Amino acid sequence: MPTDASSAQPPEPILIGPEAARRLLLLSDLQTALARLGIRSVLARTHRLVLRPPTAPCAPSGQTNPRLHIFTPAGTTVATTDGTAYHLASGHDCPAADPAAAATLIRDHAATHVAALR
């Protein structure tokens, strides 16, 4: 684990309450669409807790971008959203307005990956 602070990745931004709730709702819509296709997933929220020393300014504490962990025959993948699109670990993006299309893309991508391994 690197100890040099300059090599550390910047922390994810803190989401304000309504934005965090909106992203959770969008990911739960995707989770429902995936369940209809028989694909299991788990929605995870992450909170960053910053302990503030009295002498140094620190980044705020709060909820960061939620993630949907998706379990397919090809393995586990992750989806996030910025509120307008679903961002998949495969590099694909899908409009958040159409969770069924995103779920179909995830299923088809997993099927293609599994078929390529055979």
N, C-alpha and C positions, 0 to 999 in steps of 0.2 A: 504494500500500500504506500503510495507516494506521500511524503511528508512535506514536500515543497508546495506551499499554498498557491503558487503561480501555475502549477500543473493541474490543479483541481478544476473540475468543470463548474461553471456557474450554476447556482441553485435554480430550480424551476421557479417561475414567478408565482406569487401568492394570488389566488383567485378571490375576488370579493364574493360574499355570500350568494347573491342571485346568479352570478356567472357560474359558480361551482355547481349550484343546483341545476342550472340549465344544461350543463355538460353531462351531469349524472343522468338526467332525464333522457338526453339523446343517446347515451350509451346503453341505458336500460331498454330503449326502443330497439337498438341493434341486438341486444341480448334476447329480446322476445322474438325477433325475426330469426335469429340463429336457432333458438329452441324449436321453432316451427319446422326447421330443416333437420332437427335431430342433433344439433351441435351444442355441446355444453360449453358454458362460459361462466366466469366469475367476475363481478364488478368490484373493483378495489379503489378505495379512496386513500389518499395519502395526506397526512398533515405534517408540515415541517414545524418543529419546535426549536426555537432559538433561545438559549439561555443568555440573557444580556448581562455582561459584566458592567459594573457601574461606570467604568472609565472608557469604554470603547463602543462606538456605534455599531449596530448589527442589523442585518436584514430582518424584516418582520416575520413573525410566526403566522401560520394559517394553512388553509387547505390548498394543495397544489392540484395539478391536472389529474383527474381520475383516469383509470385504465381499465379496459375490459380484457381479461385474459381468456383466450379462446382455445379450446382443446379440440384439435382435429386429428384425423388419422395420420396426418403428415407431421404432427407435433404441435407444440403450443406457440401461439402467436399473440400479439398484443395490438389492440386498437385504442386510439385516443381520438378526441375531437377538439376542434377550436370553436365549435358552434356552427360552422358552416359546412364542414366536411369531416368525414371519418378518415383518419390517417392510420394506415395499416403498416405493420412492421415490414411487410413485403415491399413497401415503397409505393403501393397503390393508394390513391385517394378516391373517395366516393362522396357524393353529395349527402349531407346529413338529412336532407329532406326525404331521402329514399332508403330507409334502413333495410328494406327487403332486397333491393338491388345490391347493397353492400354485403348482406348475408350470402346472397347467391355468388357473388364474386369470391368471397372467402371460401365457400364450399367448393367452387370450381377450381380455385387455385390449389386447394389442398388435394383434390382428386387428381389434378395434373401432376402435382409433386409426387404423390404416391405411385401413380402409373409410371412415372419416369424412373422410379427406384426399382421397378420390377424387371 
